[in-house]
C-alpha cells in the first residue's frame, strides 16, 4: 500500500519538518548506546561511542567492580562478588592459589560473558576490551591521542574517525576519585602474574596500561564481539600463520593469514589474505 501525503501550505510544511527532526533526535538518543566506530585498526575492532550506562560520549556512565554487572552504593572487598572478604580470597578468576580462597585457582584469565558488564547490559554482540585491544587503541602507529575537555579524543590515522573517553575517575568505597582529571577503564583481561586486572589509565600527559585491584569501581567502554570465520578446504599439510592445520582454520575479521604449502623452502610462502570484518 502506498500512502500519499499532500502538504497544503508553508505552516504544514514547517510542522511536518519539525516532526521529522524530533523523530530523528529521539532515535539518536535511544540508539546512542548501540552505536560504534570503525577506527580502521588492524584487528578490525569496532569501538562503542559511549560508556555502558551513558547517554552521550561525554557521560561517565556506570561504575562497575571487575566481574560484576551492576552498579553499587559501595565498592570494597567486603561486598565484592568473587572473594571472601579480602584480596587473597578469590573465588573466581584466580591463577595462583596464594590469592584464592583456601588455595582456590581456576586458571581463568578473561571474563566470561555472564560476568562481562558490556555483555550483560548491552547484549551478546558486545564485550569489554581485551588487553590487546587497548594496546592497539593507544598505539601511536594507528591513532592520535589528544587532550580534550575532561577527557581524551582518540582519532584514527587511517580514516580520521574518532572516539572520546571522558575523564571519569574511579570509585573506592562510596567516593569518586579523579573525576574530570583522570580516566580509568577496565579491560576484560587478568594480569596473571599478580591476579590484578588490566586497565587503561590516563592523566596529564600520561596514557598507558596498568593493573589494579578488582573491587574498585571503574567505567567500561565496550567493543563489538568479533565474529569467527572458518577457513576451509586448506590442503593437507599446509600451515596457516606457522601452524599446521587439519583442513580448517578459525579466524576473525581483520586477521591476516599467511599460507605456507607443504614442502616449501623455509621462509617462503605463496599466499596471504586478509579476512574481511563483518
Secondary structure, DSSP 4 states (H G I P E B T S, - for coil): --------SHHHHHHHHHHHHHHHHHHHHHTGGG-EEE---TT--EEESS-TT-SSTT-----B-TT--S--S-BSGGG-TTBSSSTT-BSSS-S-TTTBGGG------B--GGG-HHHHHH-TTEEEPPHHHHHHHT-TTTEEEEEETTEEEEEETTT--EEEEE---EEEBTEEESTTTEEEEEEEEEETTTTEEEEEEEETTEEEEEEE-TTSBBB--EEEPPPEEEE--PPTT-EETTEE-SS-EEEETT-EEEEE-TTPPTT--SEEEEPPP-
